[in-house]
Amino acid sequence: MVAAFEVEKSTSIYSGILRLADLSYSIANGDEVFYLIVPDKREKDVVAQLMRPAIRNNRISIKYILFSDLRKHFDALCTFGDNQRIMEKIAKDAADPVPRV
């Protein structure tokens, strides 16, 4: 496994983070990146949850991608991406929520 995605539209952000953490502790080797795909209006909640000490201080790399960024860059990602690392271009980190696009 090199990456995992959790699309979080209707359930709590925390439950999505918990599912990614469970996956990480169950089968990950430490090199993976985990992504939450979330509606723009829930960005503040994502940042708040990812900044919780219990989440922030673990070894899991969880980043998030806003629906609008995914929609905006979908064609380019599909055209120019040849592996999961292309997602890093639009992914945000709670500690530094500025995408690299």
N, CA and C atoms as a LAMMPS dump frame, in Angstrom:
ITEM: TIMESTEP
0
ITEM: NUMBER OF ATOMS
303
ITEM: BOX BOUNDS ff ff ff
-5.0000000000000000e+02 5.0000000000000000e+02
-5.0000000000000000e+02 5.0000000000000000e+02
-5.0000000000000000e+02 5.0000000000000000e+02
ITEM: ATOMS id mol type element x y z
1 1 1 N 0.848 -1.173 0
2 1 2 C 0 0 0
3 1 3 C 0.895 1.239 0
4 2 1 N 0.564 2.194 -0.855
5 2 2 C 1.337 3.431 -0.922
6 2 3 C 0.507 4.65 -0.525
7 3 1 N -0.815 4.544 -0.636
8 3 2 C -1.698 5.643 -0.268
9 3 3 C -3.099 5.098 -0.013
10 4 1 N -3.844 5.849 0.783
11 4 2 C -5.242 5.504 1.041
12 4 3 C -6.045 6.798 1.047
13 5 1 N -7.295 6.685 0.614
14 5 2 C -8.17 7.847 0.518
15 5 3 C -9.445 7.577 1.287
16 6 1 N -9.905 8.563 2.024
17 6 2 C -11.18 8.502 2.732
18 6 3 C -11.988 9.707 2.275
19 7 1 N -13.09 9.457 1.576
20 7 2 C -13.965 10.544 1.156
21 7 3 C -14.953 10.774 2.284
22 8 1 N -14.903 11.964 2.845
23 8 2 C -15.692 12.269 4.034
24 8 3 C -16.722 13.333 3.703
25 9 1 N -17.914 12.873 3.363
26 9 2 C -18.966 13.812 2.977
27 9 3 C -20.051 13.945 4.034
28 10 1 N -20.429 12.83 4.662
29 10 2 C -21.595 12.892 5.538
30 10 3 C -21.319 12.491 6.988
31 11 1 N -20.289 11.706 7.246
32 11 2 C -20.007 11.322 8.623
33 11 3 C -18.986 12.283 9.224
34 12 1 N -18.682 12.098 10.485
35 12 2 C -17.784 13.039 11.154
36 12 3 C -16.361 12.93 10.611
37 13 1 N -15.665 14.046 10.617
38 13 2 C -14.277 14.084 10.175
39 13 3 C -13.447 13.17 11.063
40 14 1 N -13.717 13.211 12.353
41 14 2 C -12.949 12.383 13.284
42 14 3 C -13.085 10.901 12.958
43 15 1 N -14.278 10.462 12.583
44 15 2 C -14.449 9.043 12.256
45 15 3 C -13.654 8.666 11.014
46 16 1 N -13.558 9.573 10.056
47 16 2 C -12.735 9.326 8.867
48 16 3 C -11.265 9.223 9.226
49 17 1 N -10.807 10.107 10.092
50 17 2 C -9.416 10.062 10.557
51 17 3 C -9.162 8.762 11.299
52 18 1 N -10.099 8.356 12.12
53 18 2 C -9.959 7.114 12.879
54 18 3 C -9.885 5.902 11.951
55 19 1 N -10.684 5.894 10.88
56 19 2 C -10.611 4.791 9.912
57 19 3 C -9.237 4.739 9.249
58 20 1 N -8.688 5.909 8.891
59 20 2 C -7.351 5.943 8.294
60 20 3 C -6.295 5.483 9.3
61 21 1 N -6.436 5.89 10.547
62 21 2 C -5.483 5.459 11.583
63 21 3 C -5.565 3.947 11.777
64 22 1 N -6.774 3.407 11.83
65 22 2 C -6.933 1.954 11.953
66 22 3 C -6.259 1.232 10.795
67 23 1 N -6.454 1.733 9.598
68 23 2 C -5.832 1.137 8.416
69 23 3 C -4.312 1.195 8.534
70 24 1 N -3.812 2.317 8.956
71 24 2 C -2.365 2.479 9.11
72 24 3 C -1.793 1.481 10.109
73 25 1 N -2.427 1.377 11.258
74 25 2 C -1.92 0.466 12.287
75 25 3 C -2.111 -0.996 11.911
76 26 1 N -3.045 -1.272 11.017
77 26 2 C -3.319 -2.652 10.632
78 26 3 C -2.399 -3.175 9.541
79 27 1 N -2.133 -2.349 8.515
80 27 2 C -1.399 -2.893 7.371
81 27 3 C -0.283 -2.009 6.838
82 28 1 N -0.084 -0.845 7.384
83 28 2 C 0.898 0.078 6.82
84 28 3 C 2.317 -0.239 7.289
85 29 1 N 3.292 0.215 6.486
86 29 2 C 4.69 0.028 6.876
87 29 3 C 5.372 1.343 7.233
88 30 1 N 4.646 2.457 7.169
89 30 2 C 5.184 3.744 7.577
90 30 3 C 5.527 4.698 6.449
91 31 1 N 5.513 4.234 5.212
92 31 2 C 5.85 5.099 4.088
93 31 3 C 4.621 5.651 3.36
94 32 1 N 3.458 5.27 3.78
95 32 2 C 2.224 5.631 3.09
96 32 3 C 1.808 7.068 3.432
97 33 1 N 0.966 7.591 2.564
98 33 2 C 0.311 8.864 2.824
99 33 3 C -1.186 8.595 2.807
100 34 1 N -1.877 9.182 3.754
101 34 2 C -3.32 9.009 3.874
102 34 3 C -3.987 10.347 3.589
103 35 1 N -5.04 10.303 2.788
104 35 2 C -5.727 11.517 2.365
105 35 3 C -7.19 11.485 2.779
106 36 1 N -7.661 12.603 3.317
107 36 2 C -9.081 12.843 3.514
108 36 3 C -9.531 13.738 2.368
109 37 1 N -10.585 13.35 1.693
110 37 2 C -11.17 14.168 0.642
111 37 3 C -12.442 14.757 1.244
112 38 1 N -12.501 16.099 1.344
113 38 2 C -13.576 16.726 2.113
114 38 3 C -14.204 17.913 1.394
115 39 1 N -15.482 18.182 1.718
116 39 2 C -16.125 19.387 1.186
117 39 3 C -15.412 20.636 1.711
118 40 1 N -15.36 21.667 0.904
119 40 2 C -14.69 22.91 1.286
120 40 3 C -15.214 23.465 2.609
121 41 1 N -16.514 23.388 2.806
122 41 2 C -17.118 23.973 4.004
123 41 3 C -16.694 23.251 5.291
124 42 1 N -16.046 22.101 5.173
125 42 2 C -15.622 21.362 6.367
126 42 3 C -14.121 21.486 6.637
127 43 1 N -13.451 22.383 5.927
128 43 2 C -12.004 22.514 6.082
129 43 3 C -11.594 22.883 7.51
130 44 1 N -12.302 23.806 8.141
131 44 2 C -11.945 24.2 9.515
132 44 3 C -12.022 23.015 10.467
133 45 1 N -13.024 22.18 10.288
134 45 2 C -13.171 20.996 11.133
135 45 3 C -12.03 20.009 10.887
136 46 1 N -11.642 19.841 9.631
137 46 2 C -10.526 18.946 9.3
138 46 3 C -9.254 19.419 9.992
139 47 1 N -8.947 20.703 9.848
140 47 2 C -7.733 21.246 10.46
141 47 3 C -7.78 21.077 11.977
142 48 1 N -8.917 21.38 12.584
143 48 2 C -9.051 21.238 14.032
144 48 3 C -8.826 19.794 14.475
145 49 1 N -9.404 18.843 13.757
146 49 2 C -9.256 17.438 14.129
147 49 3 C -7.825 16.949 13.908
148 50 1 N -7.208 17.34 12.794
149 50 2 C -5.83 16.896 12.517
150 50 3 C -4.814 17.541 13.454
151 51 1 N -5.167 18.666 14.061
152 51 2 C -4.255 19.33 14.993
153 51 3 C -4.406 18.821 16.429
154 52 1 N -5.354 17.934 16.664
155 52 2 C -5.503 17.349 18.007
156 52 3 C -4.209 16.614 18.354
157 53 1 N -3.736 16.744 19.583
158 53 2 C -2.471 16.089 19.963
159 53 3 C -2.446 14.59 19.685
160 54 1 N -3.549 13.902 19.894
161 54 2 C -3.584 12.454 19.666
162 54 3 C -3.384 12.106 18.198
163 55 1 N -3.783 12.983 17.318
164 55 2 C -3.62 12.754 15.884
165 55 3 C -2.278 13.312 15.41
166 56 1 N -1.983 14.527 15.798
167 56 2 C -0.774 15.212 15.345
168 56 3 C 0.506 14.488 15.765
169 57 1 N 0.5 13.872 16.93
170 57 2 C 1.713 13.255 17.467
171 57 3 C 1.886 11.787 17.103
172 58 1 N 1.06 11.265 16.214
173 58 2 C 1.251 9.874 15.804
174 58 3 C 2.144 9.827 14.566
175 59 1 N 2.461 8.669 14.117
176 59 2 C 3.385 8.517 12.984
177 59 3 C 2.685 8.515 11.628
178 60 1 N 1.394 8.743 11.597
179 60 2 C 0.621 8.666 10.37
180 60 3 C 0.625 10.021 9.653
181 61 1 N 0.928 9.989 8.369
182 61 2 C 0.887 11.194 7.55
183 61 3 C -0.495 11.309 6.928
184 62 1 N -1.329 12.18 7.503
185 62 2 C -2.675 12.403 6.977
186 62 3 C -2.74 13.82 6.423
187 63 1 N -3.092 13.911 5.153
188 63 2 C -3.281 15.196 4.495
189 63 3 C -4.711 15.257 4.01
190 64 1 N -5.135 16.438 3.593
191 64 2 C -6.509 16.533 3.099
192 64 3 C -6.55 17.273 1.768
193 65 1 N -7.597 16.956 1.018
194 65 2 C -7.83 17.56 -0.288
195 65 3 C -9.272 18.042 -0.315
196 66 1 N -9.459 19.296 -0.67
197 66 2 C -10.803 19.853 -0.764
198 66 3 C -11.474 19.411 -2.065
199 67 1 N -12.782 19.214 -1.998
200 67 2 C -13.535 18.83 -3.191
201 67 3 C -13.251 19.784 -4.348
202 68 1 N -13.234 21.099 -4.057
203 68 2 C -13.058 22.087 -5.13
204 68 3 C -11.688 21.95 -5.793
205 69 1 N -10.649 21.665 -5.011
206 69 2 C -9.317 21.482 -5.587
207 69 3 C -9.261 20.229 -6.442
208 70 1 N -9.907 19.173 -5.979
209 70 2 C -9.925 17.934 -6.764
210 70 3 C -10.669 18.147 -8.083
211 71 1 N -11.821 18.829 -8.008
212 71 2 C -12.582 19.12 -9.237
213 71 3 C -11.765 19.991 -10.199
214 72 1 N -11.152 21.027 -9.654
215 72 2 C -10.411 21.99 -10.475
216 72 3 C -9.235 21.339 -11.198
217 73 1 N -8.549 20.426 -10.531
218 73 2 C -7.314 19.868 -11.073
219 73 3 C -7.448 18.43 -11.572
220 74 1 N -8.665 17.911 -11.594
221 74 2 C -8.885 16.515 -11.955
222 74 3 C -8.27 16.141 -13.299
223 75 1 N -8.564 16.917 -14.329
224 75 2 C -8.057 16.587 -15.667
225 75 3 C -6.527 16.581 -15.701
226 76 1 N -5.915 17.572 -15.094
227 76 2 C -4.445 17.634 -15.082
228 76 3 C -3.858 16.469 -14.299
229 77 1 N -4.461 16.128 -13.176
230 77 2 C -3.969 14.999 -12.384
231 77 3 C -4.014 13.712 -13.206
232 78 1 N -5.111 13.518 -13.911
233 78 2 C -5.256 12.312 -14.725
234 78 3 C -4.308 12.318 -15.92
235 79 1 N -4.079 13.483 -16.488
236 79 2 C -3.217 13.59 -17.667
237 79 3 C -1.744 13.45 -17.315
238 80 1 N -1.307 14.133 -16.269
239 80 2 C 0.121 14.205 -15.973
240 80 3 C 0.588 13.295 -14.844
241 81 1 N -0.341 12.732 -14.107
242 81 2 C 0.042 11.861 -12.999
243 81 3 C 0.368 10.458 -13.45
244 82 1 N 1.45 9.913 -12.914
245 82 2 C 1.773 8.525 -13.226
246 82 3 C 1.87 7.679 -11.959
247 83 1 N 1.64 8.313 -10.805
248 83 2 C 1.539 7.574 -9.545
249 83 3 C 0.82 8.45 -8.52
250 84 1 N 0.678 7.934 -7.317
251 84 2 C -0.095 8.633 -6.283
252 84 3 C 0.547 9.936 -5.834
253 85 1 N 1.819 10.131 -6.096
254 85 2 C 2.505 11.344 -5.639
255 85 3 C 1.97 12.618 -6.286
256 86 1 N 1.255 12.487 -7.383
257 86 2 C 0.67 13.657 -8.028
258 86 3 C -0.336 14.341 -7.089
259 87 1 N -0.915 13.585 -6.175
260 87 2 C -1.884 14.152 -5.231
261 87 3 C -1.239 15.162 -4.294
262 88 1 N 0.065 15.066 -4.101
263 88 2 C 0.772 16.007 -3.236
264 88 3 C 0.651 17.442 -3.745
265 89 1 N 0.42 17.596 -5.029
266 89 2 C 0.304 18.933 -5.615
267 89 3 C -0.916 19.692 -5.099
268 90 1 N -1.962 18.971 -4.736
269 90 2 C -3.171 19.644 -4.252
270 90 3 C -3.484 19.343 -2.798
271 91 1 N -2.753 18.414 -2.198
272 91 2 C -3.01 18.048 -0.804
273 91 3 C -2.555 19.152 0.144
274 92 1 N -3.245 19.246 1.255
275 92 2 C -2.911 20.223 2.287
276 92 3 C -2.548 19.486 3.563
277 93 1 N -1.695 20.113 4.328
278 93 2 C -1.309 19.605 5.635
279 93 3 C -1.944 20.538 6.659
280 94 1 N -2.514 20.007 7.717
281 94 2 C -3.187 20.844 8.708
282 94 3 C -2.242 21.885 9.298
283 95 1 N -0.967 21.545 9.442
284 95 2 C 0.002 22.484 10.002
285 95 3 C 0.397 23.562 8.994
286 96 1 N 0.197 23.291 7.712
287 96 2 C 0.544 24.233 6.64
288 96 3 C -0.484 24.074 5.524
289 97 1 N -1.694 24.644 5.7
290 97 2 C -2.791 24.361 4.769
291 97 3 C -2.755 25.109 3.437
292 98 1 N -1.572 25.368 2.912
293 98 2 C -1.456 26.009 1.61
294 98 3 C -1.041 24.95 0.584
295 99 1 N -1.893 24.681 -0.419
296 99 2 C -1.516 23.664 -1.417
297 99 3 C -0.339 24.138 -2.253
298 100 1 N 0.336 23.194 -2.86
299 100 2 C 1.528 23.497 -3.647
300 100 3 C 1.235 23.658 -5.13
301 101 1 N 0.054 24.137 -5.491
302 101 2 C -0.313 24.317 -6.903
303 101 3 C 0.072 25.729 -7.33
